[in-house]
Amino acid sequence: QVQLVESGGGLVQPGGSLRLSCVASRSIFSIYTMGWYRQAPGKQRDLVANIMYDGRANYTDSVKGRFTISRDSAKNTMYLQMNSLKPEDTAVYYCNARSPLVAGRNYWGEGTAVTVSS
């Protein structure tokens, strides 16, 4: 079992920045794919970025050049640095851990809300 806890959300003006954090209950980054997802009001939950055991990262097109995913394995913490925020980024952001080795082993945090508004 893995517990994931997100933090760092809040209200920010367009063009501003936030850094989200996700703390895992045990050391998993070497064997799980970690990701950030978001769900805007009235929309489905979509992938924002993920990072694999070897450090390779992927981003959805709408955040490329603005968001950076990273991790600190010693702290069991994953981050999402969000710059140049837009109102369209408003959503609840969720941390996810998925095992590439065991089918169905997939964990979610409860989310942290980000609102981008003037």
C-alpha positions as CSV (number, residue, x, y, z in Angstrom):
1,Q,0.0,0.0,0.0
2,V,1.1,3.6,-0.8
3,Q,-0.4,6.7,0.6
4,L,0.0,10.0,-1.3
5,V,-0.6,13.5,0.1
6,E,-0.5,16.6,-2.1
7,S,0.0,20.2,-1.0
8,G,0.9,23.6,-2.4
9,G,-2.3,24.6,-4.1
10,G,-4.0,28.0,-3.8
11,L,-5.1,31.1,-5.5
12,V,-2.7,32.8,-7.9
13,Q,-2.9,35.6,-10.5
14,P,-2.4,34.9,-14.2
15,G,1.3,34.8,-14.9
16,G,2.2,33.7,-11.4
17,S,3.8,30.5,-10.1
18,L,3.1,27.7,-7.7
19,R,4.9,24.6,-6.7
20,L,2.9,21.5,-5.8
21,S,4.3,18.7,-3.6
22,C,3.3,15.0,-3.3
23,V,4.7,13.1,-0.4
24,A,4.6,9.2,-0.6
25,S,4.4,7.1,2.5
26,R,7.4,4.9,1.5
27,S,10.2,4.8,-1.0
28,I,8.6,4.0,-4.4
29,F,10.2,6.2,-7.0
30,S,12.6,3.6,-8.3
31,I,9.8,1.1,-9.1
32,Y,6.7,3.3,-9.9
33,T,5.8,5.7,-12.6
34,M,4.8,9.0,-10.8
35,G,2.5,11.5,-12.3
36,W,0.4,14.7,-11.9
37,Y,-3.1,14.8,-13.2
38,R,-5.7,17.5,-13.1
39,Q,-9.5,17.8,-13.2
40,A,-11.1,21.1,-14.1
41,P,-14.8,21.8,-13.2
42,G,-17.1,19.8,-15.5
43,K,-14.2,18.0,-17.3
44,Q,-12.5,14.6,-17.1
45,R,-9.2,14.0,-15.2
46,D,-6.3,14.3,-17.5
47,L,-2.5,13.7,-17.4
48,V,-0.4,16.8,-16.8
49,A,3.1,15.2,-16.5
50,N,4.8,12.0,-15.4
51,I,8.2,10.9,-14.5
52,M,9.7,7.4,-14.7
53,Y,12.2,5.5,-12.6
54,D,15.1,6.6,-14.8
55,G,14.1,10.3,-14.6
56,R,12.5,10.6,-18.1
57,A,9.6,13.0,-18.0
58,N,6.6,13.6,-20.3
59,Y,4.2,16.6,-20.5
60,T,0.9,17.3,-22.0
61,D,1.3,19.9,-24.8
62,S,-0.6,22.6,-23.0
63,V,2.0,22.9,-20.2
64,K,5.2,22.3,-22.1
65,G,7.7,25.1,-21.4
66,R,5.7,26.2,-18.4
67,F,5.6,23.3,-16.0
68,T,8.4,21.1,-14.7
69,I,8.0,17.7,-12.9
70,S,10.8,16.6,-10.6
71,R,11.4,14.3,-7.6
72,D,13.5,14.0,-4.5
73,S,13.8,10.3,-3.7
74,A,15.5,10.9,-0.3
75,K,12.4,12.8,0.8
76,N,9.9,10.5,-1.0
77,T,8.5,13.7,-2.6
78,M,7.5,14.6,-6.1
79,Y,7.1,18.2,-7.3
80,L,5.3,20.1,-10.0
81,Q,6.7,23.6,-10.6
82,M,4.1,25.7,-12.4
83,N,5.1,29.0,-14.0
84,S,3.3,31.4,-16.3
85,L,0.0,30.2,-15.0
86,K,-3.2,30.7,-17.0
87,P,-6.9,30.7,-16.0
88,E,-7.2,27.4,-18.0
89,D,-4.8,25.8,-15.5
90,T,-7.5,26.1,-12.8
91,A,-8.3,22.5,-11.5
92,V,-7.8,20.1,-8.7
93,Y,-4.4,18.5,-9.1
94,Y,-3.8,14.9,-8.2
95,C,-0.7,12.8,-7.5
96,N,-0.6,9.3,-8.9
97,A,1.7,6.3,-8.5
98,R,1.4,3.4,-11.0
99,S,3.4,0.2,-11.0
100,P,4.6,-1.0,-14.4
101,L,5.1,-4.5,-13.0
102,V,1.9,-5.4,-11.1
103,A,-1.4,-5.0,-12.9
104,G,-3.9,-2.8,-11.1
105,R,-1.4,-1.4,-8.6
106,N,-2.4,2.3,-8.9
107,Y,-2.6,4.9,-6.1
108,W,-4.1,8.4,-5.9
109,G,-3.9,11.3,-3.5
110,E,-7.0,13.3,-2.6
111,G,-5.9,16.4,-4.6
112,T,-5.0,20.0,-4.1
113,A,-6.9,22.9,-5.6
114,V,-5.3,25.5,-7.9
115,T,-7.2,28.6,-8.9
116,V,-5.7,31.0,-11.4
117,S,-7.7,34.3,-11.4
118,S,-7.2,38.0,-11.3
